[in-house]
Amino acid sequence: MCTAGGALLSTIVVMLMTPPRTQREWVVGLISTVVTGIGGGAITVQYSRLQEWVDSVTGVVGLGGLIFGCGMPGWAIVRWVFNFIEKNRDAGIDEVAKDVKDVL
C-alpha cells in the first residue's frame, strides 16, 4: 500500500505543478510517474540495502517517501521526450542525431 501511495502522491503533485494539456498526456503522465516511482524506488531500496526498513511502521513510511521522491522526475522526463519527438516529427534521422548530440 505504501508503494502505491507514494507513487500516486508524486503523480498528483507533479501534475498539479505542470498540468497535462490533453487527456492522452494525462494518462501518459499518470502511468509514467507511477512506474518511475515504483521502479526507481525499488532500485533505490535495493541499491541502498534498505529492505530491513519494512520491519517497522516508521520504515515503511520512510520507504513511501523514498518512492514519492523517485516518482517526481518521471513526468518531467516523459514530457521532455515527447516534446522532443513532436518537435522533430518530420526530421530525418541525421537531423535528430545532430540535435541529440548538441544536447549531450
N, C-alpha and C positions, 0 to 999 in steps of 0.2 A: 504494500500500500504506500509506503514512504517513497518508493522509487517512482511510482506513477504520480504521486502528489508533487514531488519536487519538479518533475518534468513538466507537469501541467501548469504549475505556478510560473515556471520560467517562460512557458509559452504565452501565458496571459500577460505577463509583464512586457515581454518583447513586442507582442502585437499591439499593446496599448501605446508603446513608445514609437513604433513605426507601423501604423495600421496598413493592412493589405489593401491593394487598390481594387482587386476583383475577388469573386468567390473562389476562383481557381487558385489564386495566390494565397487566399486564406487557408485553404485545405493543404496546400504545399507547405505553408509556414507552420501549421499545426503539426503535421507529420514530421517535418524535418527537425523542429525544435524538440519534440518528444523523443525522437530517435537519437538525436545528438545528446540529450540529457541522459538517457538511459545508457546508450553505448559509451559515451565519453565518461560518464560516472563509473560504469563498470571497469573501464580501462584504468581510470584513476585509482579506484579502490584496489584493483589487482596490483597495479604498479607500486602503490604506496603501502601495500600489505595491511590494509585496514579491515580485513574480514572479521577480526575479533570484535569490532565495534557493534556487530549485530547482537552481541550478548547483553546489551543494556539498552534501555529506552533512550537514554541520552545519546548513545552511539548511533542508534537508528535515526534519531532526529538530525544528528550531525551528517550522516550519510545522505539524508534528504536534502540538506543544504548544499552538500557537495554536488549532488545530481542537479539541483537547481542551477548552481553556478556553471556546470558543464553544458546545460541546455541553452544558456544565454547566447553564445555566439552562433548557434545553429541557424537561426532565422537570418541573421545578417549575412552569413556565408552563402546560403542558398539564394538570397535576394541579389547579392553581388554577381553570382554566377549566372543567374537568369537574366539580369540586366545586361551583362556582357554578351550573352548569347543573342539576346534580342537586338543589341546594337550591331552585332556582326552577322546578322541573319543572311545577308546577301553577299558577304565577303568570301573570297576564296581561302583555301587552307593556308596558303602562303601569307596572306594578309593577317589571318588570325594568329599564326605562329609569330609573325613580327610583333603584333600587339602584345602577345603574352610575353615575348622576350623583352619588350620595352618595359613592361610592368615589373618583371622579375629583375 
